Amino acid sequence: MLKLTQAPNLLFATLWADALTADGIEANVQRQFLSGASGELPLDQCLPEVWIKHASQELRAREMLFHLQHVPQHEWVCQCGELVSGGFGECWSCGTLMPR
């Protein structure tokens, strides 16, 4: 097994591991229950980690992780006049989908 990355929280670690697994890379989350020990242990030792089973898949896993961590952010003006920014694909004011 190979440690791929440390995540800022359990939510991100789980999402990343699930995405890797869905793409055929066996991944799991380690240290998912250590957040309660922060303060007693150094914080960097309590953060969840994403591990992959096969080191031969490391390059593909790191490339996929990079894309998961760097999702393009869009800013657009909806037809209702609302400025929508971030990764939203629809207007939070009227529900109109982002134009392509």
Jmol script that loads the backbone (N, CA, C; Angstrom):
load data "model"
ATOM      1  N   MET A   1       0.836  -1.177   0.000  1.00  0.00           N
ATOM      2  CA  MET A   1       0.000   0.000   0.000  1.00  0.00           C
ATOM      3  C   MET A   1       0.883   1.243   0.000  1.00  0.00           C
ATOM      4  N   LEU A   2       0.327   2.323  -0.554  1.00  0.00           N
ATOM      5  CA  LEU A   2       1.075   3.562  -0.705  1.00  0.00           C
ATOM      6  C   LEU A   2       0.218   4.740  -0.275  1.00  0.00           C
ATOM      7  N   LYS A   3       0.771   5.592   0.580  1.00  0.00           N
ATOM      8  CA  LYS A   3       0.046   6.794   0.999  1.00  0.00           C
ATOM      9  C   LYS A   3       0.046   7.782  -0.155  1.00  0.00           C
ATOM     10  N   LEU A   4      -1.142   8.172  -0.575  1.00  0.00           N
ATOM     11  CA  LEU A   4      -1.275   9.096  -1.689  1.00  0.00           C
ATOM     12  C   LEU A   4      -1.279  10.544  -1.206  1.00  0.00           C
ATOM     13  N   THR A   5      -2.066  10.828  -0.177  1.00  0.00           N
ATOM     14  CA  THR A   5      -2.157  12.198   0.314  1.00  0.00           C
ATOM     15  C   THR A   5      -2.793  12.255   1.691  1.00  0.00           C
ATOM     16  N   GLN A   6      -2.665  13.394   2.303  1.00  0.00           N
ATOM     17  CA  GLN A   6      -3.340  13.683   3.562  1.00  0.00           C
ATOM     18  C   GLN A   6      -4.447  14.682   3.219  1.00  0.00           C
ATOM     19  N   ALA A   7      -5.616  14.481   3.776  1.00  0.00           N
ATOM     20  CA  ALA A   7      -6.755  15.337   3.467  1.00  0.00           C
ATOM     21  C   ALA A   7      -7.015  16.316   4.612  1.00  0.00           C
ATOM     22  N   PRO A   8      -7.621  17.455   4.308  1.00  0.00           N
ATOM     23  CA  PRO A   8      -7.908  18.421   5.369  1.00  0.00           C
ATOM     24  C   PRO A   8      -9.001  17.967   6.329  1.00  0.00           C
ATOM     25  N   ASN A   9      -9.840  17.037   5.865  1.00  0.00           N
ATOM     26  CA  ASN A   9     -10.903  16.510   6.729  1.00  0.00           C
ATOM     27  C   ASN A   9     -11.412  15.189   6.158  1.00  0.00           C
ATOM     28  N   LEU A  10     -12.261  14.516   6.918  1.00  0.00           N
ATOM     29  CA  LEU A  10     -12.758  13.202   6.527  1.00  0.00           C
ATOM     30  C   LEU A  10     -13.639  13.261   5.285  1.00  0.00           C
ATOM     31  N   LEU A  11     -14.377  14.343   5.114  1.00  0.00           N
ATOM     32  CA  LEU A  11     -15.235  14.485   3.941  1.00  0.00           C
ATOM     33  C   LEU A  11     -14.417  14.420   2.660  1.00  0.00           C
ATOM     34  N   PHE A  12     -13.376  15.238   2.565  1.00  0.00           N
ATOM     35  CA  PHE A  12     -12.544  15.233   1.362  1.00  0.00           C
ATOM     36  C   PHE A  12     -11.857  13.888   1.175  1.00  0.00           C
ATOM     37  N   ALA A  13     -11.321  13.315   2.234  1.00  0.00           N
ATOM     38  CA  ALA A  13     -10.636  12.023   2.121  1.00  0.00           C
ATOM     39  C   ALA A  13     -11.568  10.961   1.565  1.00  0.00           C
ATOM     40  N   THR A  14     -12.793  10.933   2.063  1.00  0.00           N
ATOM     41  CA  THR A  14     -13.767   9.935   1.599  1.00  0.00           C
ATOM     42  C   THR A  14     -14.159  10.175   0.154  1.00  0.00           C
ATOM     43  N   LEU A  15     -14.408  11.435  -0.205  1.00  0.00           N
ATOM     44  CA  LEU A  15     -14.763  11.747  -1.599  1.00  0.00           C
ATOM     45  C   LEU A  15     -13.643  11.362  -2.555  1.00  0.00           C
ATOM     46  N   TRP A  16     -12.405  11.693  -2.184  1.00  0.00           N
ATOM     47  CA  TRP A  16     -11.274  11.367  -3.054  1.00  0.00           C
ATOM     48  C   TRP A  16     -11.095   9.857  -3.175  1.00  0.00           C
ATOM     49  N   ALA A  17     -11.171   9.134  -2.080  1.00  0.00           N
ATOM     50  CA  ALA A  17     -11.004   7.677  -2.115  1.00  0.00           C
ATOM     51  C   ALA A  17     -12.117   7.031  -2.926  1.00  0.00           C
ATOM     52  N   ASP A  18     -13.338   7.513  -2.769  1.00  0.00           N
ATOM     53  CA  ASP A  18     -14.464   6.967  -3.540  1.00  0.00           C
ATOM     54  C   ASP A  18     -14.302   7.233  -5.034  1.00  0.00           C
ATOM     55  N   ALA A  19     -13.842   8.425  -5.387  1.00  0.00           N
ATOM     56  CA  ALA A  19     -13.637   8.750  -6.803  1.00  0.00           C
ATOM     57  C   ALA A  19     -12.541   7.875  -7.409  1.00  0.00           C
ATOM     58  N   LEU A  20     -11.468   7.673  -6.671  1.00  0.00           N
ATOM     59  CA  LEU A  20     -10.386   6.802  -7.161  1.00  0.00           C
ATOM     60  C   LEU A  20     -10.895   5.375  -7.338  1.00  0.00           C
ATOM     61  N   THR A  21     -11.651   4.890  -6.372  1.00  0.00           N
ATOM     62  CA  THR A  21     -12.191   3.531  -6.441  1.00  0.00           C
ATOM     63  C   THR A  21     -13.134   3.382  -7.630  1.00  0.00           C
ATOM     64  N   ALA A  22     -13.958   4.386  -7.871  1.00  0.00           N
ATOM     65  CA  ALA A  22     -14.888   4.342  -9.004  1.00  0.00           C
ATOM     66  C   ALA A  22     -14.143   4.296 -10.332  1.00  0.00           C
ATOM     67  N   ASP A  23     -12.914   4.799 -10.343  1.00  0.00           N
ATOM     68  CA  ASP A  23     -12.098   4.789 -11.565  1.00  0.00           C
ATOM     69  C   ASP A  23     -11.206   3.555 -11.647  1.00  0.00           C
ATOM     70  N   GLY A  24     -11.403   2.602 -10.743  1.00  0.00           N
ATOM     71  CA  GLY A  24     -10.664   1.347 -10.810  1.00  0.00           C
ATOM     72  C   GLY A  24      -9.375   1.312 -10.010  1.00  0.00           C
ATOM     73  N   ILE A  25      -9.147   2.320  -9.179  1.00  0.00           N
ATOM     74  CA  ILE A  25      -7.952   2.366  -8.339  1.00  0.00           C
ATOM     75  C   ILE A  25      -8.387   2.023  -6.913  1.00  0.00           C
ATOM     76  N   GLU A  26      -7.889   0.905  -6.389  1.00  0.00           N
ATOM     77  CA  GLU A  26      -8.269   0.502  -5.034  1.00  0.00           C
ATOM     78  C   GLU A  26      -7.692   1.487  -4.035  1.00  0.00           C
ATOM     79  N   ALA A  27      -8.578   2.226  -3.360  1.00  0.00           N
ATOM     80  CA  ALA A  27      -8.155   3.244  -2.416  1.00  0.00           C
ATOM     81  C   ALA A  27      -8.968   3.129  -1.138  1.00  0.00           C
ATOM     82  N   ASN A  28      -8.366   3.554  -0.039  1.00  0.00           N
ATOM     83  CA  ASN A  28      -9.102   3.590   1.218  1.00  0.00           C
ATOM     84  C   ASN A  28      -8.612   4.750   2.066  1.00  0.00           C
ATOM     85  N   VAL A  29      -9.372   5.038   3.118  1.00  0.00           N
ATOM     86  CA  VAL A  29      -9.051   6.135   4.025  1.00  0.00           C
ATOM     87  C   VAL A  29      -8.487   5.557   5.322  1.00  0.00           C
ATOM     88  N   GLN A  30      -7.371   6.093   5.755  1.00  0.00           N
ATOM     89  CA  GLN A  30      -6.757   5.728   7.022  1.00  0.00           C
ATOM     90  C   GLN A  30      -6.842   6.929   7.964  1.00  0.00           C
ATOM     91  N   ARG A  31      -6.760   6.680   9.248  1.00  0.00           N
ATOM     92  CA  ARG A  31      -6.789   7.717  10.290  1.00  0.00           C
ATOM     93  C   ARG A  31      -8.109   8.482  10.325  1.00  0.00           C
ATOM     94  N   GLN A  32      -9.196   7.842   9.913  1.00  0.00           N
ATOM     95  CA  GLN A  32     -10.471   8.542   9.881  1.00  0.00           C
ATOM     96  C   GLN A  32     -11.046   8.841  11.256  1.00  0.00           C
ATOM     97  N   PHE A  33     -10.572   8.199  12.290  1.00  0.00           N
ATOM     98  CA  PHE A  33     -11.133   8.392  13.629  1.00  0.00           C
ATOM     99  C   PHE A  33     -10.187   9.129  14.581  1.00  0.00           C
ATOM    100  N   LEU A  34      -9.113   9.712  14.071  1.00  0.00           N
ATOM    101  CA  LEU A  34      -8.133  10.363  14.947  1.00  0.00           C
ATOM    102  C   LEU A  34      -8.404  11.846  15.190  1.00  0.00           C
ATOM    103  N   SER A  35      -9.404  12.429  14.560  1.00  0.00           N
ATOM    104  CA  SER A  35      -9.627  13.869  14.730  1.00  0.00           C
ATOM    105  C   SER A  35      -9.894  14.226  16.188  1.00  0.00           C
ATOM    106  N   GLY A  36     -10.507  13.327  16.945  1.00  0.00           N
ATOM    107  CA  GLY A  36     -10.766  13.581  18.354  1.00  0.00           C
ATOM    108  C   GLY A  36      -9.514  13.624  19.202  1.00  0.00           C
ATOM    109  N   ALA A  37      -8.422  13.119  18.665  1.00  0.00           N
ATOM    110  CA  ALA A  37      -7.167  13.107  19.424  1.00  0.00           C
ATOM    111  C   ALA A  37      -6.323  14.348  19.158  1.00  0.00           C
ATOM    112  N   SER A  38      -6.789  15.222  18.246  1.00  0.00           N
ATOM    113  CA  SER A  38      -5.997  16.425  17.969  1.00  0.00           C
ATOM    114  C   SER A  38      -5.921  17.266  19.237  1.00  0.00           C
ATOM    115  N   GLY A  39      -4.746  17.756  19.496  1.00  0.00           N
ATOM    116  CA  GLY A  39      -4.470  18.455  20.750  1.00  0.00           C
ATOM    117  C   GLY A  39      -3.644  17.570  21.658  1.00  0.00           C
ATOM    118  N   GLU A  40      -4.020  16.300  21.721  1.00  0.00           N
ATOM    119  CA  GLU A  40      -3.228  15.320  22.458  1.00  0.00           C
ATOM    120  C   GLU A  40      -2.081  14.824  21.577  1.00  0.00           C
ATOM    121  N   LEU A  41      -2.376  14.742  20.280  1.00  0.00           N
ATOM    122  CA  LEU A  41      -1.371  14.368  19.282  1.00  0.00           C
ATOM    123  C   LEU A  41      -1.206  15.562  18.337  1.00  0.00           C
ATOM    124  N   PRO A  42      -0.065  15.683  17.671  1.00  0.00           N
ATOM    125  CA  PRO A  42       0.098  16.765  16.702  1.00  0.00           C
ATOM    126  C   PRO A  42      -0.974  16.682  15.612  1.00  0.00           C
ATOM    127  N   LEU A  43      -1.477  17.842  15.180  1.00  0.00           N
ATOM    128  CA  LEU A  43      -2.556  17.890  14.193  1.00  0.00           C
ATOM    129  C   LEU A  43      -2.217  17.130  12.921  1.00  0.00           C
ATOM    130  N   ASP A  44      -0.970  17.255  12.439  1.00  0.00           N
ATOM    131  CA  ASP A  44      -0.607  16.581  11.186  1.00  0.00           C
ATOM    132  C   ASP A  44      -0.635  15.061  11.297  1.00  0.00           C
ATOM    133  N   GLN A  45      -0.677  14.530  12.518  1.00  0.00           N
ATOM    134  CA  GLN A  45      -0.786  13.083  12.699  1.00  0.00           C
ATOM    135  C   GLN A  45      -2.229  12.633  12.879  1.00  0.00           C
ATOM    136  N   CYS A  46      -3.152  13.577  12.915  1.00  0.00           N
ATOM    137  CA  CYS A  46      -4.561  13.256  13.137  1.00  0.00           C
ATOM    138  C   CYS A  46      -5.413  13.418  11.889  1.00  0.00           C
ATOM    139  N   LEU A  47      -4.853  13.995  10.835  1.00  0.00           N
ATOM    140  CA  LEU A  47      -5.628  14.210   9.620  1.00  0.00           C
ATOM    141  C   LEU A  47      -5.812  12.894   8.859  1.00  0.00           C
ATOM    142  N   PRO A  48      -6.963  12.704   8.218  1.00  0.00           N
ATOM    143  CA  PRO A  48      -7.184  11.481   7.447  1.00  0.00           C
ATOM    144  C   PRO A  48      -6.261  11.406   6.231  1.00  0.00           C
ATOM    145  N   GLU A  49      -5.946  10.192   5.838  1.00  0.00           N
ATOM    146  CA  GLU A  49      -5.056   9.966   4.699  1.00  0.00           C
ATOM    147  C   GLU A  49      -5.736   9.056   3.681  1.00  0.00           C
ATOM    148  N   VAL A  50      -5.411   9.277   2.418  1.00  0.00           N
ATOM    149  CA  VAL A  50      -5.897   8.416   1.337  1.00  0.00           C
ATOM    150  C   VAL A  50      -4.731   7.545   0.897  1.00  0.00           C
ATOM    151  N   TRP A  51      -4.960   6.243   0.917  1.00  0.00           N
ATOM    152  CA  TRP A  51      -3.955   5.267   0.519  1.00  0.00           C
ATOM    153  C   TRP A  51      -4.472   4.478  -0.677  1.00  0.00           C
ATOM    154  N   ILE A  52      -3.547   4.051  -1.541  1.00  0.00           N
ATOM    155  CA  ILE A  52      -3.916   3.174  -2.651  1.00  0.00           C
ATOM    156  C   ILE A  52      -3.241   1.819  -2.436  1.00  0.00           C
ATOM    157  N   LYS A  53      -3.879   0.799  -2.958  1.00  0.00           N
ATOM    158  CA  LYS A  53      -3.391  -0.568  -2.731  1.00  0.00           C
ATOM    159  C   LYS A  53      -2.189  -0.915  -3.599  1.00  0.00           C
ATOM    160  N   HIS A  54      -2.210  -0.472  -4.851  1.00  0.00           N
ATOM    161  CA  HIS A  54      -1.166  -0.871  -5.800  1.00  0.00           C
ATOM    162  C   HIS A  54      -0.298   0.335  -6.176  1.00  0.00           C
ATOM    163  N   ALA A  55       0.966   0.288  -5.815  1.00  0.00           N
ATOM    164  CA  ALA A  55       1.898   1.376  -6.126  1.00  0.00           C
ATOM    165  C   ALA A  55       2.013   1.601  -7.631  1.00  0.00           C
ATOM    166  N   SER A  56       1.731   0.579  -8.422  1.00  0.00           N
ATOM    167  CA  SER A  56       1.809   0.716  -9.880  1.00  0.00           C
ATOM    168  C   SER A  56       0.759   1.690 -10.422  1.00  0.00           C
ATOM    169  N   GLN A  57      -0.250   2.011  -9.620  1.00  0.00           N
ATOM    170  CA  GLN A  57      -1.303   2.941 -10.040  1.00  0.00           C
ATOM    171  C   GLN A  57      -1.063   4.360  -9.512  1.00  0.00           C
ATOM    172  N   GLU A  58       0.099   4.590  -8.926  1.00  0.00           N
ATOM    173  CA  GLU A  58       0.367   5.882  -8.286  1.00  0.00           C
ATOM    174  C   GLU A  58       0.258   7.058  -9.256  1.00  0.00           C
ATOM    175  N   LEU A  59       0.877   6.976 -10.405  1.00  0.00           N
ATOM    176  CA  LEU A  59       0.873   8.092 -11.358  1.00  0.00           C
ATOM    177  C   LEU A  59      -0.558   8.455 -11.758  1.00  0.00           C
ATOM    178  N   ARG A  60      -1.337   7.455 -12.113  1.00  0.00           N
ATOM    179  CA  ARG A  60      -2.732   7.685 -12.496  1.00  0.00           C
ATOM    180  C   ARG A  60      -3.534   8.262 -11.329  1.00  0.00           C
ATOM    181  N   ALA A  61      -3.301   7.735 -10.132  1.00  0.00           N
ATOM    182  CA  ALA A  61      -4.021   8.211  -8.944  1.00  0.00           C
ATOM    183  C   ALA A  61      -3.653   9.656  -8.633  1.00  0.00           C
ATOM    184  N   ARG A  62      -2.389  10.004  -8.726  1.00  0.00           N
ATOM    185  CA  ARG A  62      -1.966  11.384  -8.439  1.00  0.00           C
ATOM    186  C   ARG A  62      -2.528  12.358  -9.479  1.00  0.00           C
ATOM    187  N   GLU A  63      -2.578  11.934 -10.719  1.00  0.00           N
ATOM    188  CA  GLU A  63      -3.148  12.784 -11.766  1.00  0.00           C
ATOM    189  C   GLU A  63      -4.646  13.012 -11.512  1.00  0.00           C
ATOM    190  N   MET A  64      -5.336  11.953 -11.169  1.00  0.00           N
ATOM    191  CA  MET A  64      -6.761  12.077 -10.882  1.00  0.00           C
ATOM    192  C   MET A  64      -6.993  12.940  -9.646  1.00  0.00           C
ATOM    193  N   LEU A  65      -6.191  12.752  -8.618  1.00  0.00           N
ATOM    194  CA  LEU A  65      -6.307  13.553  -7.401  1.00  0.00           C
ATOM    195  C   LEU A  65      -6.067  15.035  -7.694  1.00  0.00           C
ATOM    196  N   PHE A  66      -5.097  15.336  -8.541  1.00  0.00           N
ATOM    197  CA  PHE A  66      -4.832  16.722  -8.921  1.00  0.00           C
ATOM    198  C   PHE A  66      -6.082  17.343  -9.537  1.00  0.00           C
ATOM    199  N   HIS A  67      -6.733  16.619 -10.437  1.00  0.00           N
ATOM    200  CA  HIS A  67      -7.942  17.147 -11.091  1.00  0.00           C
ATOM    201  C   HIS A  67      -9.095  17.284 -10.098  1.00  0.00           C
ATOM    202  N   LEU A  68      -9.176  16.391  -9.123  1.00  0.00           N
ATOM    203  CA  LEU A  68     -10.217  16.502  -8.098  1.00  0.00           C
ATOM    204  C   LEU A  68      -9.980  17.717  -7.197  1.00  0.00           C
ATOM    205  N   GLN A  69      -8.728  18.044  -6.965  1.00  0.00           N
ATOM    206  CA  GLN A  69      -8.390  19.163  -6.089  1.00  0.00           C
ATOM    207  C   GLN A  69      -8.400  20.510  -6.808  1.00  0.00           C
ATOM    208  N   HIS A  70      -8.395  20.505  -8.124  1.00  0.00           N
ATOM    209  CA  HIS A  70      -8.325  21.748  -8.899  1.00  0.00           C
ATOM    210  C   HIS A  70      -9.479  21.828  -9.902  1.00  0.00           C
ATOM    211  N   VAL A  71     -10.681  21.726  -9.394  1.00  0.00           N
ATOM    212  CA  VAL A  71     -11.871  21.821 -10.243  1.00  0.00           C
ATOM    213  C   VAL A  71     -11.989  23.266 -10.725  1.00  0.00           C
ATOM    214  N   PRO A  72     -12.170  23.464 -12.038  1.00  0.00           N
ATOM    215  CA  PRO A  72     -12.276  24.834 -12.536  1.00  0.00           C
ATOM    216  C   PRO A  72     -13.479  25.558 -11.924  1.00  0.00           C
ATOM    217  N   GLN A  73     -13.266  26.803 -11.572  1.00  0.00           N
ATOM    218  CA  GLN A  73     -14.326  27.630 -11.019  1.00  0.00           C
ATOM    219  C   GLN A  73     -14.819  28.589 -12.111  1.00  0.00           C
ATOM    220  N   HIS A  74     -16.115  28.728 -12.197  1.00  0.00           N
ATOM    221  CA  HIS A  74     -16.702  29.586 -13.226  1.00  0.00           C
ATOM    222  C   HIS A  74     -17.432  30.746 -12.570  1.00  0.00           C
ATOM    223  N   GLU A  75     -17.464  31.861 -13.255  1.00  0.00           N
ATOM    224  CA  GLU A  75     -18.257  32.995 -12.818  1.00  0.00           C
ATOM    225  C   GLU A  75     -19.098  33.422 -14.015  1.00  0.00           C
ATOM    226  N   TRP A  76     -20.393  33.511 -13.818  1.00  0.00           N
ATOM    227  CA  TRP A  76     -21.280  33.860 -14.915  1.00  0.00           C
ATOM    228  C   TRP A  76     -22.478  34.648 -14.395  1.00  0.00           C
ATOM    229  N   VAL A  77     -23.078  35.412 -15.299  1.00  0.00           N
ATOM    230  CA  VAL A  77     -24.258  36.194 -14.952  1.00  0.00           C
ATOM    231  C   VAL A  77     -25.473  35.471 -15.518  1.00  0.00           C
ATOM    232  N   CYS A  78     -26.391  35.148 -14.639  1.00  0.00           N
ATOM    233  CA  CYS A  78     -27.611  34.442 -15.025  1.00  0.00           C
ATOM    234  C   CYS A  78     -28.547  35.387 -15.779  1.00  0.00           C
ATOM    235  N   GLN A  79     -29.481  34.811 -16.496  1.00  0.00           N
ATOM    236  CA  GLN A  79     -30.463  35.615 -17.216  1.00  0.00           C
ATOM    237  C   GLN A  79     -31.336  36.450 -16.276  1.00  0.00           C
ATOM    238  N   CYS A  80     -31.396  36.055 -15.001  1.00  0.00           N
ATOM    239  CA  CYS A  80     -32.166  36.833 -14.013  1.00  0.00           C
ATOM    240  C   CYS A  80     -31.344  37.988 -13.443  1.00  0.00           C
ATOM    241  N   GLY A  81     -30.046  38.080 -13.831  1.00  0.00           N
ATOM    242  CA  GLY A  81     -29.180  39.151 -13.377  1.00  0.00           C
ATOM    243  C   GLY A  81     -28.286  38.797 -12.205  1.00  0.00           C
ATOM    244  N   GLU A  82     -28.442  37.616 -11.643  1.00  0.00           N
ATOM    245  CA  GLU A  82     -27.645  37.191 -10.484  1.00  0.00           C
ATOM    246  C   GLU A  82     -26.235  36.787 -10.931  1.00  0.00           C
ATOM    247  N   LEU A  83     -25.212  37.254 -10.199  1.00  0.00           N
ATOM    248  CA  LEU A  83     -23.833  36.829 -10.448  1.00  0.00           C
ATOM    249  C   LEU A  83     -23.612  35.523  -9.710  1.00  0.00           C
ATOM    250  N   VAL A  84     -23.254  34.477 -10.447  1.00  0.00           N
ATOM    251  CA  VAL A  84     -23.030  33.151  -9.861  1.00  0.00           C
ATOM    252  C   VAL A  84     -21.542  32.847  -9.988  1.00  0.00           C
ATOM    253  N   SER A  85     -20.895  32.562  -8.860  1.00  0.00           N
ATOM    254  CA  SER A  85     -19.467  32.264  -8.896  1.00  0.00           C
ATOM    255  C   SER A  85     -19.196  30.951  -8.180  1.00  0.00           C
ATOM    256  N   GLY A  86     -18.003  30.434  -8.389  1.00  0.00           N
ATOM    257  CA  GLY A  86     -17.637  29.166  -7.780  1.00  0.00           C
ATOM    258  C   GLY A  86     -17.930  28.016  -8.713  1.00  0.00           C
ATOM    259  N   GLY A  87     -18.158  26.862  -8.153  1.00  0.00           N
ATOM    260  CA  GLY A  87     -18.386  25.665  -8.955  1.00  0.00           C
ATOM    261  C   GLY A  87     -19.845  25.365  -9.198  1.00  0.00           C
ATOM    262  N   PHE A  88     -20.714  26.359  -9.041  1.00  0.00           N
ATOM    263  CA  PHE A  88     -22.144  26.117  -9.194  1.00  0.00           C
ATOM    264  C   PHE A  88     -22.538  26.013 -10.659  1.00  0.00           C
ATOM    265  N   GLY A  89     -23.338  25.022 -10.975  1.00  0.00           N
ATOM    266  CA  GLY A  89     -23.807  24.795 -12.342  1.00  0.00           C
ATOM    267  C   GLY A  89     -25.206  25.321 -12.582  1.00  0.00           C
ATOM    268  N   GLU A  90     -25.796  25.895 -11.541  1.00  0.00           N
ATOM    269  CA  GLU A  90     -27.102  26.515 -11.719  1.00  0.00           C
ATOM    270  C   GLU A  90     -27.220  27.719 -10.795  1.00  0.00           C
ATOM    271  N   CYS A  91     -28.084  28.640 -11.167  1.00  0.00           N
ATOM    272  CA  CYS A  91     -28.286  29.866 -10.404  1.00  0.00           C
ATOM    273  C   CYS A  91     -28.999  29.556  -9.099  1.00  0.00           C
ATOM    274  N   TRP A  92     -28.493  30.103  -7.992  1.00  0.00           N
ATOM    275  CA  TRP A  92     -29.124  29.850  -6.703  1.00  0.00           C
ATOM    276  C   TRP A  92     -30.337  30.743  -6.493  1.00  0.00           C
ATOM    277  N   SER A  93     -30.515  31.708  -7.389  1.00  0.00           N
ATOM    278  CA  SER A  93     -31.670  32.608  -7.257  1.00  0.00           C
ATOM    279  C   SER A  93     -32.901  32.058  -7.986  1.00  0.00           C
ATOM    280  N   CYS A  94     -32.685  31.617  -9.245  1.00  0.00           N
ATOM    281  CA  CYS A  94     -33.849  31.167 -10.029  1.00  0.00           C
ATOM    282  C   CYS A  94     -33.766  29.714 -10.487  1.00  0.00           C
ATOM    283  N   GLY A  95     -32.601  29.080 -10.339  1.00  0.00           N
ATOM    284  CA  GLY A  95     -32.468  27.667 -10.712  1.00  0.00           C
ATOM    285  C   GLY A  95     -32.100  27.407 -12.163  1.00  0.00           C
ATOM    286  N   THR A  96     -31.861  28.466 -12.927  1.00  0.00           N
ATOM    287  CA  THR A  96     -31.477  28.298 -14.333  1.00  0.00           C
ATOM    288  C   THR A  96     -30.097  27.657 -14.430  1.00  0.00           C
ATOM    289  N   LEU A  97     -29.928  26.709 -15.359  1.00  0.00           N
ATOM    290  CA  LEU A  97     -28.648  26.042 -15.547  1.00  0.00           C
ATOM    291  C   LEU A  97     -27.638  26.988 -16.188  1.00  0.00           C
ATOM    292  N   MET A  98     -26.365  26.789 -15.841  1.00  0.00           N
ATOM    293  CA  MET A  98     -25.284  27.606 -16.407  1.00  0.00           C
ATOM    294  C   MET A  98     -25.239  27.411 -17.917  1.00  0.00           C
ATOM    295  N   PRO A  99     -25.119  28.505 -18.679  1.00  0.00           N
ATOM    296  CA  PRO A  99     -25.017  28.346 -20.135  1.00  0.00           C
ATOM    297  C   PRO A  99     -23.704  27.677 -20.511  1.00  0.00           C
ATOM    298  N   ARG A 100     -23.709  26.961 -21.585  1.00  0.00           N
ATOM    299  CA  ARG A 100     -22.512  26.253 -22.032  1.00  0.00           C
ATOM    300  C   ARG A 100     -21.697  27.087 -22.950  1.00  0.00           C
TER     301      ARG A 100
END
end "model"
wireframe off; spacefill off
backbone 0.3
color backbone group
